[in-house]
């Protein structure tokens, strides 16, 4: 029964990844059809990420009150409604309106499932969970591209994703009895304790961990939002070739999490994080090259090295923080992560406008230093953290 539940969780997490890369792929067709400035995409993504931050901060309280399975099912339903809303949108106002439930649902799914898997399964499962997300963000641009070939029918692409998300919603509600039969569920609900942000910030290892999340998500989000533009403006690729090349970043991220899951039983999460960050340093150095092929290899390696950092940090949460406050911390960490995903691309955009997209590599170096130094601090404090035996 527990194995079936893991499969259900992984499939649900594929659905979490779908909206994250769907809008960016559809936006060129959307702003052309609605005759909007290209920068208006920031309103949609901004509202979506604000929604994820709010639901991340509330996830511990929601889980404590309603339980994991119901929160996951209701949140998946919320994202399905939002995708249907996008498919029916006729103007910018409707896009902004439906971006709010999309963010609220996604943030809750992300943090609640992260907590459940981190508390009840091994590091391998946490890595494969995030590998499932990689499948979602890689799959959705491909499916949207098929829809765009049909007279730029971006609404049709969103409608296809709505039916996929609707099927997931039905699966999540139907699986509630399975959750209740899994023994770990009762332990999780009984032990959950809601703590304040100020209380969490008084813990040194918590502060270091949050900076790692922020830096790692900054690296990821800038690659996601600006990778193609960087290859066009700084490396001389045409837009269509750059769009194809940036896919290697997503492949690298998914592959990194998959490989991390394979070795997680033999290599500790801390070592995987250090190895991953070392690969990122080499990768960023490659992006300084004027050769677009080497720069693309660098983007692939950034995904490969940075991809395992988030899931392995999540697995360490109950080990470093204790089971009882893990839901609160993962919710706060989700808010910090989504804050980085919202602010980092905007920060880079302002820098690129003032200088050029050539600052891409320097920005990534800065984010890497932030992450690496915080990792050293975390490792230092983890020696005195209360150890827990992996299940």
Backbone torsions as a table, in degrees:
resi	resn	phi	psi	omega
1	UNK	NA	-38.7	179.9
2	UNK	-65.4	-35.6	178.2
3	UNK	-65.6	-41.5	177.5
4	UNK	-62.0	-39.8	179.5
5	UNK	-64.1	-40.7	178.1
6	UNK	-59.7	-43.4	179.3
7	UNK	-61.3	-43.0	178.7
8	UNK	-62.0	-42.4	179.1
9	UNK	-63.0	-44.5	-179.4
10	UNK	-62.3	-44.1	-179.4
11	UNK	-64.4	-39.6	177.2
12	UNK	-61.1	-37.5	-178.1
13	UNK	-73.0	-26.0	171.3
14	UNK	-60.5	-42.8	178.4
15	UNK	-63.8	-29.5	177.4
16	UNK	-64.9	-36.7	-176.1
17	UNK	-76.1	-23.4	-173.7
18	UNK	-59.3	-50.2	-177.6
19	UNK	-67.1	-25.4	-172.4
20	UNK	-63.2	-33.7	179.1
21	UNK	-109.4	-0.8	-177.3
22	UNK	-72.2	-45.5	-175.8
23	UNK	-65.8	-41.6	179.9
24	UNK	-61.3	-36.3	178.7
25	UNK	-70.4	-37.1	-176.5
26	UNK	-83.8	-21.0	-171.2
27	UNK	-56.6	-42.6	178.4
28	UNK	-55.3	-39.1	177.9
29	UNK	-73.7	-34.2	-177.7
30	UNK	-68.4	-51.5	-175.4
31	UNK	-69.2	-27.1	175.4
32	UNK	-69.7	-41.6	-179.6
33	UNK	-68.3	-40.0	-177.9
34	UNK	-89.4	-2.6	-179.1
35	UNK	57.0	55.0	-177.7
36	UNK	-110.3	155.3	170.1
37	UNK	-63.6	145.7	-176.9
38	UNK	-61.5	-30.0	-176.4
39	UNK	-72.0	-11.0	-177.7
40	UNK	-66.5	-13.4	176.5
41	UNK	-59.9	-26.6	-179.7
42	UNK	-61.9	-31.1	179.8
43	UNK	-67.3	-42.1	-179.1
44	UNK	-68.2	-51.7	-178.6
45	UNK	-67.0	-34.3	178.5
46	UNK	-63.2	-46.0	178.3
47	UNK	-64.8	-38.2	179.5
48	UNK	-62.7	-46.7	-177.5
49	UNK	-72.5	-29.8	172.6
50	UNK	-62.6	-38.6	175.9
51	UNK	-62.4	-41.8	179.4
52	UNK	-66.2	-35.8	179.0
53	UNK	-65.4	-44.5	179.8
54	UNK	-61.6	-48.8	-178.1
55	UNK	-68.7	-30.1	176.1
56	UNK	-63.5	-44.2	-179.6
57	UNK	-68.4	-26.5	-178.8
58	UNK	-93.3	-6.6	-171.2
59	UNK	-59.7	-39.1	-179.3
60	UNK	-63.7	-43.5	-179.9
61	UNK	-67.9	-40.7	179.3
62	UNK	-63.1	-42.9	-179.5
63	UNK	-66.5	-40.6	179.2
64	UNK	-61.9	-37.4	-175.6
65	UNK	-83.9	-42.0	-171.9
66	UNK	-110.0	-18.3	-177.5
67	UNK	90.0	153.5	-176.2
68	UNK	-58.6	-50.6	-173.5
69	UNK	-61.2	-39.8	-179.0
70	UNK	-71.1	-38.9	178.0
71	UNK	-62.6	-42.8	179.4
72	UNK	-63.8	-45.3	-178.1
73	UNK	-64.5	-47.1	-179.4
74	UNK	-65.7	-37.6	-179.9
75	UNK	-69.4	-38.1	176.0
76	UNK	-63.9	-39.2	176.4
77	UNK	-62.3	-37.9	179.6
78	UNK	-63.8	-42.3	178.4
79	UNK	-68.0	-34.3	177.4
80	UNK	-64.1	-44.5	177.9
81	UNK	-60.0	-42.0	-179.5
82	UNK	-64.0	-42.4	178.9
83	UNK	-64.5	-38.3	175.6
84	UNK	-63.7	-40.0	177.5
85	UNK	-60.7	-41.0	177.2
86	UNK	-62.4	-41.3	-177.5
87	UNK	-66.2	-23.3	-178.7
88	UNK	-102.5	0.7	-175.3
89	UNK	-67.8	136.1	179.9
90	UNK	-116.0	-3.5	179.8
91	UNK	-157.7	175.2	-177.0
92	UNK	-66.0	-35.8	-179.0
93	UNK	-60.5	-41.6	179.3
94	UNK	-66.6	-38.8	177.4
95	UNK	-60.7	-44.2	179.5
96	UNK	-65.1	-40.1	-178.8
97	UNK	-61.2	-46.0	-175.8
98	UNK	-81.8	-11.5	176.0
99	UNK	-70.1	-24.1	-178.7
100	UNK	-68.8	-53.9	176.6
101	UNK	-63.7	-28.7	177.1
102	UNK	-62.7	-44.2	178.9
103	UNK	-68.7	-43.1	180.0
104	UNK	-60.4	-44.7	-179.9
105	UNK	-67.3	-44.3	-177.3
106	UNK	-64.5	-42.2	-179.3
107	UNK	-63.3	-40.5	179.6
108	UNK	-67.2	-45.3	178.5
109	UNK	-58.2	-47.6	-176.3
110	UNK	-57.3	-54.0	-172.4
111	UNK	-74.4	-38.2	-179.1
112	UNK	-67.2	-43.9	179.8
113	UNK	-70.4	-37.9	176.1
114	UNK	-58.0	-45.1	-179.2
115	UNK	-64.4	-46.6	-176.8
116	UNK	-61.3	-45.1	-178.7
117	UNK	-70.1	-40.0	179.1
118	UNK	-62.6	-36.2	-178.2
119	UNK	-78.1	-32.1	-167.4
120	UNK	-115.6	-5.2	-178.2
121	UNK	-135.2	178.6	-176.2
122	UNK	-87.0	172.6	179.3
123	UNK	-59.5	-33.7	177.7
124	UNK	-55.8	-44.8	-178.2
125	UNK	-67.7	-37.4	179.2
126	UNK	-64.1	-41.0	178.8
127	UNK	-66.6	-42.5	178.5
128	UNK	-68.2	-30.0	174.6
129	UNK	-58.9	-48.3	-179.2
130	UNK	-75.4	-23.6	171.3
131	UNK	-64.4	-36.3	176.6
132	UNK	-61.8	-39.1	175.4
133	UNK	-59.9	-42.1	178.5
134	UNK	-60.4	-36.4	176.5
135	UNK	-62.0	-42.5	-179.3
136	UNK	-63.8	-46.3	-177.2
137	UNK	-73.6	-19.6	176.2
138	UNK	-85.2	-35.0	-176.5
139	UNK	-73.6	-42.4	-171.5
140	UNK	-64.4	-40.5	176.8
141	UNK	-62.0	-34.3	178.6
142	UNK	-64.9	-46.2	-179.4
143	UNK	-67.4	-36.7	177.1
144	UNK	-66.9	-36.6	179.1
145	UNK	-62.7	-34.6	176.7
146	UNK	-64.4	-40.6	179.0
147	UNK	-68.1	-37.1	-178.1
148	UNK	-68.6	-23.6	176.7
149	UNK	-67.9	-20.4	179.0
150	UNK	-94.6	74.2	177.3
151	UNK	57.8	43.1	179.3
152	UNK	53.8	42.0	-176.5
153	UNK	-80.6	69.9	-178.8
154	UNK	-67.5	-30.1	176.1
155	UNK	-61.9	-37.0	177.4
156	UNK	-64.6	-36.5	176.6
157	UNK	-63.5	-43.5	178.0
158	UNK	-66.7	-35.4	179.9
159	UNK	-66.4	-38.9	176.3
160	UNK	-60.5	-44.5	179.8
161	UNK	-68.7	-29.3	175.4
162	UNK	-62.4	-45.8	-179.4
163	UNK	-63.9	-36.4	175.9
164	UNK	-63.6	-45.3	-178.9
165	UNK	-69.0	-33.4	176.7
166	UNK	-63.7	-41.4	177.0
167	UNK	-62.5	-38.8	177.4
168	UNK	-64.8	-39.2	179.6
169	UNK	-61.5	-46.1	177.9
170	UNK	-60.7	-42.3	178.8
171	UNK	-61.6	-42.8	-177.6
172	UNK	-64.7	-42.8	178.4
173	UNK	-67.8	-39.4	-179.6
174	UNK	-67.5	-24.7	-176.1
175	UNK	-89.1	-1.3	-178.5
176	UNK	-55.7	-42.0	176.5
177	UNK	-61.1	-30.8	179.1
178	UNK	-67.1	-42.5	177.1
179	UNK	-56.2	-43.4	-175.0
180	UNK	-67.6	-22.9	-179.6
181	UNK	-85.6	-13.4	-179.5
182	UNK	-83.8	125.8	-171.9
183	UNK	-59.3	-35.8	-175.3
184	UNK	-61.3	-26.4	-176.3
185	UNK	-58.6	-45.7	-179.0
186	UNK	-63.8	-41.2	179.5
187	UNK	-62.1	-41.6	-178.4
188	UNK	-63.3	-49.2	-176.7
189	UNK	-64.9	-37.8	-178.5
190	UNK	-68.4	-33.7	-172.3
191	UNK	-92.0	-13.8	-176.1
192	UNK	-63.7	130.9	177.0
193	UNK	-130.6	126.4	-179.7
194	UNK	-84.1	125.3	178.6
195	UNK	-124.9	158.3	-176.5
196	UNK	-79.5	162.1	177.8
197	UNK	-63.0	-42.5	-179.1
198	UNK	-62.0	-36.6	178.3
199	UNK	-66.3	-40.6	178.4
200	UNK	-65.2	-39.5	-175.9
201	UNK	-71.4	-12.6	176.1
202	UNK	-79.1	-8.3	-179.5
203	UNK	-93.5	116.7	-175.5
204	UNK	-55.6	-43.6	-177.6
205	UNK	-68.0	-26.4	176.8
206	UNK	-69.3	-42.3	179.6
207	UNK	-62.4	-44.7	179.6
208	UNK	-63.8	-41.5	-179.2
209	UNK	-62.9	-40.5	-179.0
210	UNK	-64.8	-36.2	177.2
211	UNK	-68.0	-36.0	176.2
212	UNK	-61.7	-45.4	177.2
213	UNK	-59.1	-44.8	-177.8
214	UNK	-62.9	-47.1	-178.5
215	UNK	-66.6	-42.3	179.8
216	UNK	-64.5	-41.5	179.1
217	UNK	-70.6	-29.0	175.1
218	UNK	-64.3	-44.4	177.5
219	UNK	-59.5	-46.9	-176.7
220	UNK	-66.8	-47.5	-173.4
221	UNK	-69.2	-33.3	178.7
222	UNK	-71.5	-36.5	173.2
223	UNK	-62.5	-42.3	-178.0
224	UNK	-65.6	-47.3	-173.7
225	UNK	-83.4	-31.8	-170.5
226	UNK	-122.6	-1.0	-177.4
227	UNK	-57.7	-46.6	-179.5
228	UNK	-64.3	-44.4	179.8
229	UNK	-62.5	-38.4	176.8
230	UNK	-60.5	-43.6	179.8
231	UNK	-67.6	-32.4	179.1
232	UNK	-75.5	-54.6	-171.7
233	UNK	-78.0	-33.6	-175.2
234	UNK	-102.4	-22.5	-176.2
235	UNK	-116.0	-3.9	171.9
236	UNK	81.7	14.7	178.0
237	UNK	-79.7	154.8	173.0
238	UNK	-75.9	155.8	-177.6
239	UNK	-56.0	-38.8	-178.5
240	UNK	-68.8	-38.5	177.5
241	UNK	-68.9	-38.3	179.1
242	UNK	-64.1	-39.0	178.5
243	UNK	-61.8	-36.6	176.9
244	UNK	-71.6	-39.9	-177.1
245	UNK	-68.3	-35.2	-176.9
246	UNK	-66.7	-18.2	176.6
247	UNK	-59.8	-30.2	-179.9
248	UNK	-65.0	-26.4	175.1
249	UNK	-64.3	-46.1	179.7
250	UNK	-64.5	-38.8	177.6
251	UNK	-62.5	-43.4	179.4
252	UNK	-62.1	-43.0	179.5
253	UNK	-62.1	-46.3	-179.5
254	UNK	-65.9	-42.8	180.0
255	UNK	-64.9	-39.9	179.3
256	UNK	-60.3	-41.8	179.5
257	UNK	-72.2	-33.9	177.9
258	UNK	-66.7	-47.0	179.5
259	UNK	-64.2	-38.5	177.9
260	UNK	-61.5	-39.4	177.2
261	UNK	-64.0	-35.5	-179.7
262	UNK	-67.5	-36.5	-174.7
263	UNK	-98.4	-1.1	-173.1
264	UNK	-61.6	-27.2	179.6
265	UNK	-76.3	-15.6	-177.7
266	UNK	-112.0	-25.2	-178.2
267	UNK	-119.4	132.6	-176.6
268	UNK	-68.1	152.7	178.2
269	UNK	-56.1	-36.3	-179.6
270	UNK	-64.0	-42.0	178.8
271	UNK	-66.6	-38.9	179.1
272	UNK	-62.8	-40.6	178.5
273	UNK	-62.2	-46.1	-179.9
274	UNK	-63.9	-44.1	178.1
275	UNK	-61.3	-44.6	-179.6
276	UNK	-61.1	-44.2	179.6
277	UNK	-66.6	-31.8	175.8
278	UNK	-66.0	-40.6	177.1
279	UNK	-63.3	-39.3	179.3
280	UNK	-61.4	-41.3	178.8
281	UNK	-59.3	-48.0	177.1
282	UNK	-60.1	-40.9	-177.4
283	UNK	-63.9	-45.3	-178.9
284	UNK	-64.3	-37.3	176.6
285	UNK	-59.0	-39.4	179.0
286	UNK	-64.6	-31.4	-178.5
287	UNK	-70.7	-14.0	174.5
288	UNK	-70.5	-21.1	-177.4
289	UNK	-62.6	144.7	176.3
290	UNK	-77.4	-15.7	179.3
291	UNK	-74.5	118.1	-177.5
292	UNK	-62.6	-28.7	178.6
293	UNK	-67.9	-44.2	177.9
294	UNK	-64.9	-38.3	178.0
295	UNK	-63.3	-38.9	177.8
296	UNK	-65.9	-40.6	175.2
297	UNK	-60.3	-39.2	177.3
298	UNK	-61.4	-43.0	177.7
299	UNK	-63.4	-41.0	177.0
300	UNK	-59.8	-44.8	-178.4
301	UNK	-71.4	-30.1	174.0
302	UNK	-60.7	-46.5	176.9
303	UNK	-62.1	-42.2	-178.7
304	UNK	-62.2	-43.6	-176.8
305	UNK	-82.4	-40.0	-176.2
306	UNK	-79.6	-27.3	-177.7
307	UNK	-52.9	-45.3	-177.2
308	UNK	-76.5	-10.6	-174.9
309	UNK	-63.3	-50.6	-176.4
310	UNK	-60.0	-53.0	-178.1
311	UNK	-63.4	-35.2	179.7
312	UNK	-73.7	-33.4	172.1
313	UNK	-63.1	-40.0	179.4
314	UNK	-63.6	-41.8	178.7
315	UNK	-63.5	-31.9	-179.4
316	UNK	-74.8	-15.6	-174.4
317	UNK	-56.3	-54.2	179.4
318	UNK	-66.1	-23.8	178.4
319	UNK	-72.3	-42.6	-177.9
320	UNK	-84.7	-36.5	-170.6
321	UNK	-102.0	-20.9	-174.5
322	UNK	96.8	148.2	-176.0
323	UNK	-63.7	-36.6	-170.2
324	UNK	-66.2	-33.8	-177.6
325	UNK	-107.5	9.1	-177.6
326	UNK	-61.6	-39.7	179.7
327	UNK	-62.2	-43.2	178.6
328	UNK	-62.7	-43.9	-177.6
329	UNK	-68.8	-42.4	-179.8
330	UNK	-65.3	-33.7	174.6
331	UNK	-64.2	-44.1	178.2
332	UNK	-66.7	-40.5	178.3
333	UNK	-63.8	-35.4	175.9
334	UNK	-63.7	-40.7	178.5
335	UNK	-64.0	-42.3	177.5
336	UNK	-63.9	-42.8	-178.8
337	UNK	-63.2	-47.0	179.7
338	UNK	-69.3	-30.0	173.9
339	UNK	-62.6	-40.9	176.6
340	UNK	-65.7	-42.2	179.9
341	UNK	-63.3	-31.1	178.2
342	UNK	-78.4	-46.9	-170.1
343	UNK	-85.2	-34.4	-174.7
344	UNK	-61.8	-47.8	177.7
345	UNK	-62.2	-34.3	177.5
346	UNK	-66.3	-43.9	178.1
347	UNK	-60.4	-46.0	178.8
348	UNK	-63.4	-39.6	179.7
349	UNK	-59.7	-40.9	177.6
350	UNK	-65.4	-40.5	177.5
351	UNK	-65.6	-42.1	180.0
352	UNK	-65.4	-35.0	178.8
353	UNK	-68.7	-37.4	-178.6
354	UNK	-76.8	-38.5	-178.2
355	UNK	-110.4	-87.7	174.2
356	UNK	-175.2	173.8	177.8
357	UNK	-69.4	-3.9	175.7
358	UNK	-63.2	-17.3	179.8
359	UNK	-77.2	-1.2	-179.7
360	UNK	-51.6	-52.4	-176.2
361	UNK	-66.0	-38.3	178.8
362	UNK	-66.2	-39.9	177.4
363	UNK	-60.8	-43.8	-178.7
364	UNK	-67.8	-34.8	175.8
365	UNK	-63.0	-44.1	179.2
366	UNK	-61.5	-45.6	179.1
367	UNK	-63.2	-37.5	178.3
368	UNK	-64.6	-43.6	179.0
369	UNK	-60.0	-43.9	178.2
370	UNK	-57.4	-44.6	-178.3
371	UNK	-69.8	-45.4	-175.8
372	UNK	-65.8	-44.1	179.3
373	UNK	-63.6	-42.1	179.0
374	UNK	-65.8	-32.6	177.0
375	UNK	-64.6	-41.4	177.6
376	UNK	-61.6	-41.4	178.3
377	UNK	-65.3	-42.1	178.6
378	UNK	-61.3	-45.0	-179.4
379	UNK	-62.6	-36.3	178.2
380	UNK	-64.6	-46.9	-178.1
381	UNK	-74.7	-23.8	-178.1
382	UNK	-67.9	-18.0	178.8
383	UNK	-68.2	-24.8	179.7
384	UNK	-105.9	-0.7	178.8
385	UNK	-70.6	152.0	179.5
386	UNK	-67.1	115.8	-178.6
387	UNK	-73.2	152.9	174.8
388	UNK	-132.8	146.7	179.7
389	UNK	-84.1	130.1	178.8
390	UNK	-67.7	145.3	178.2
391	UNK	-86.2	NA	NA
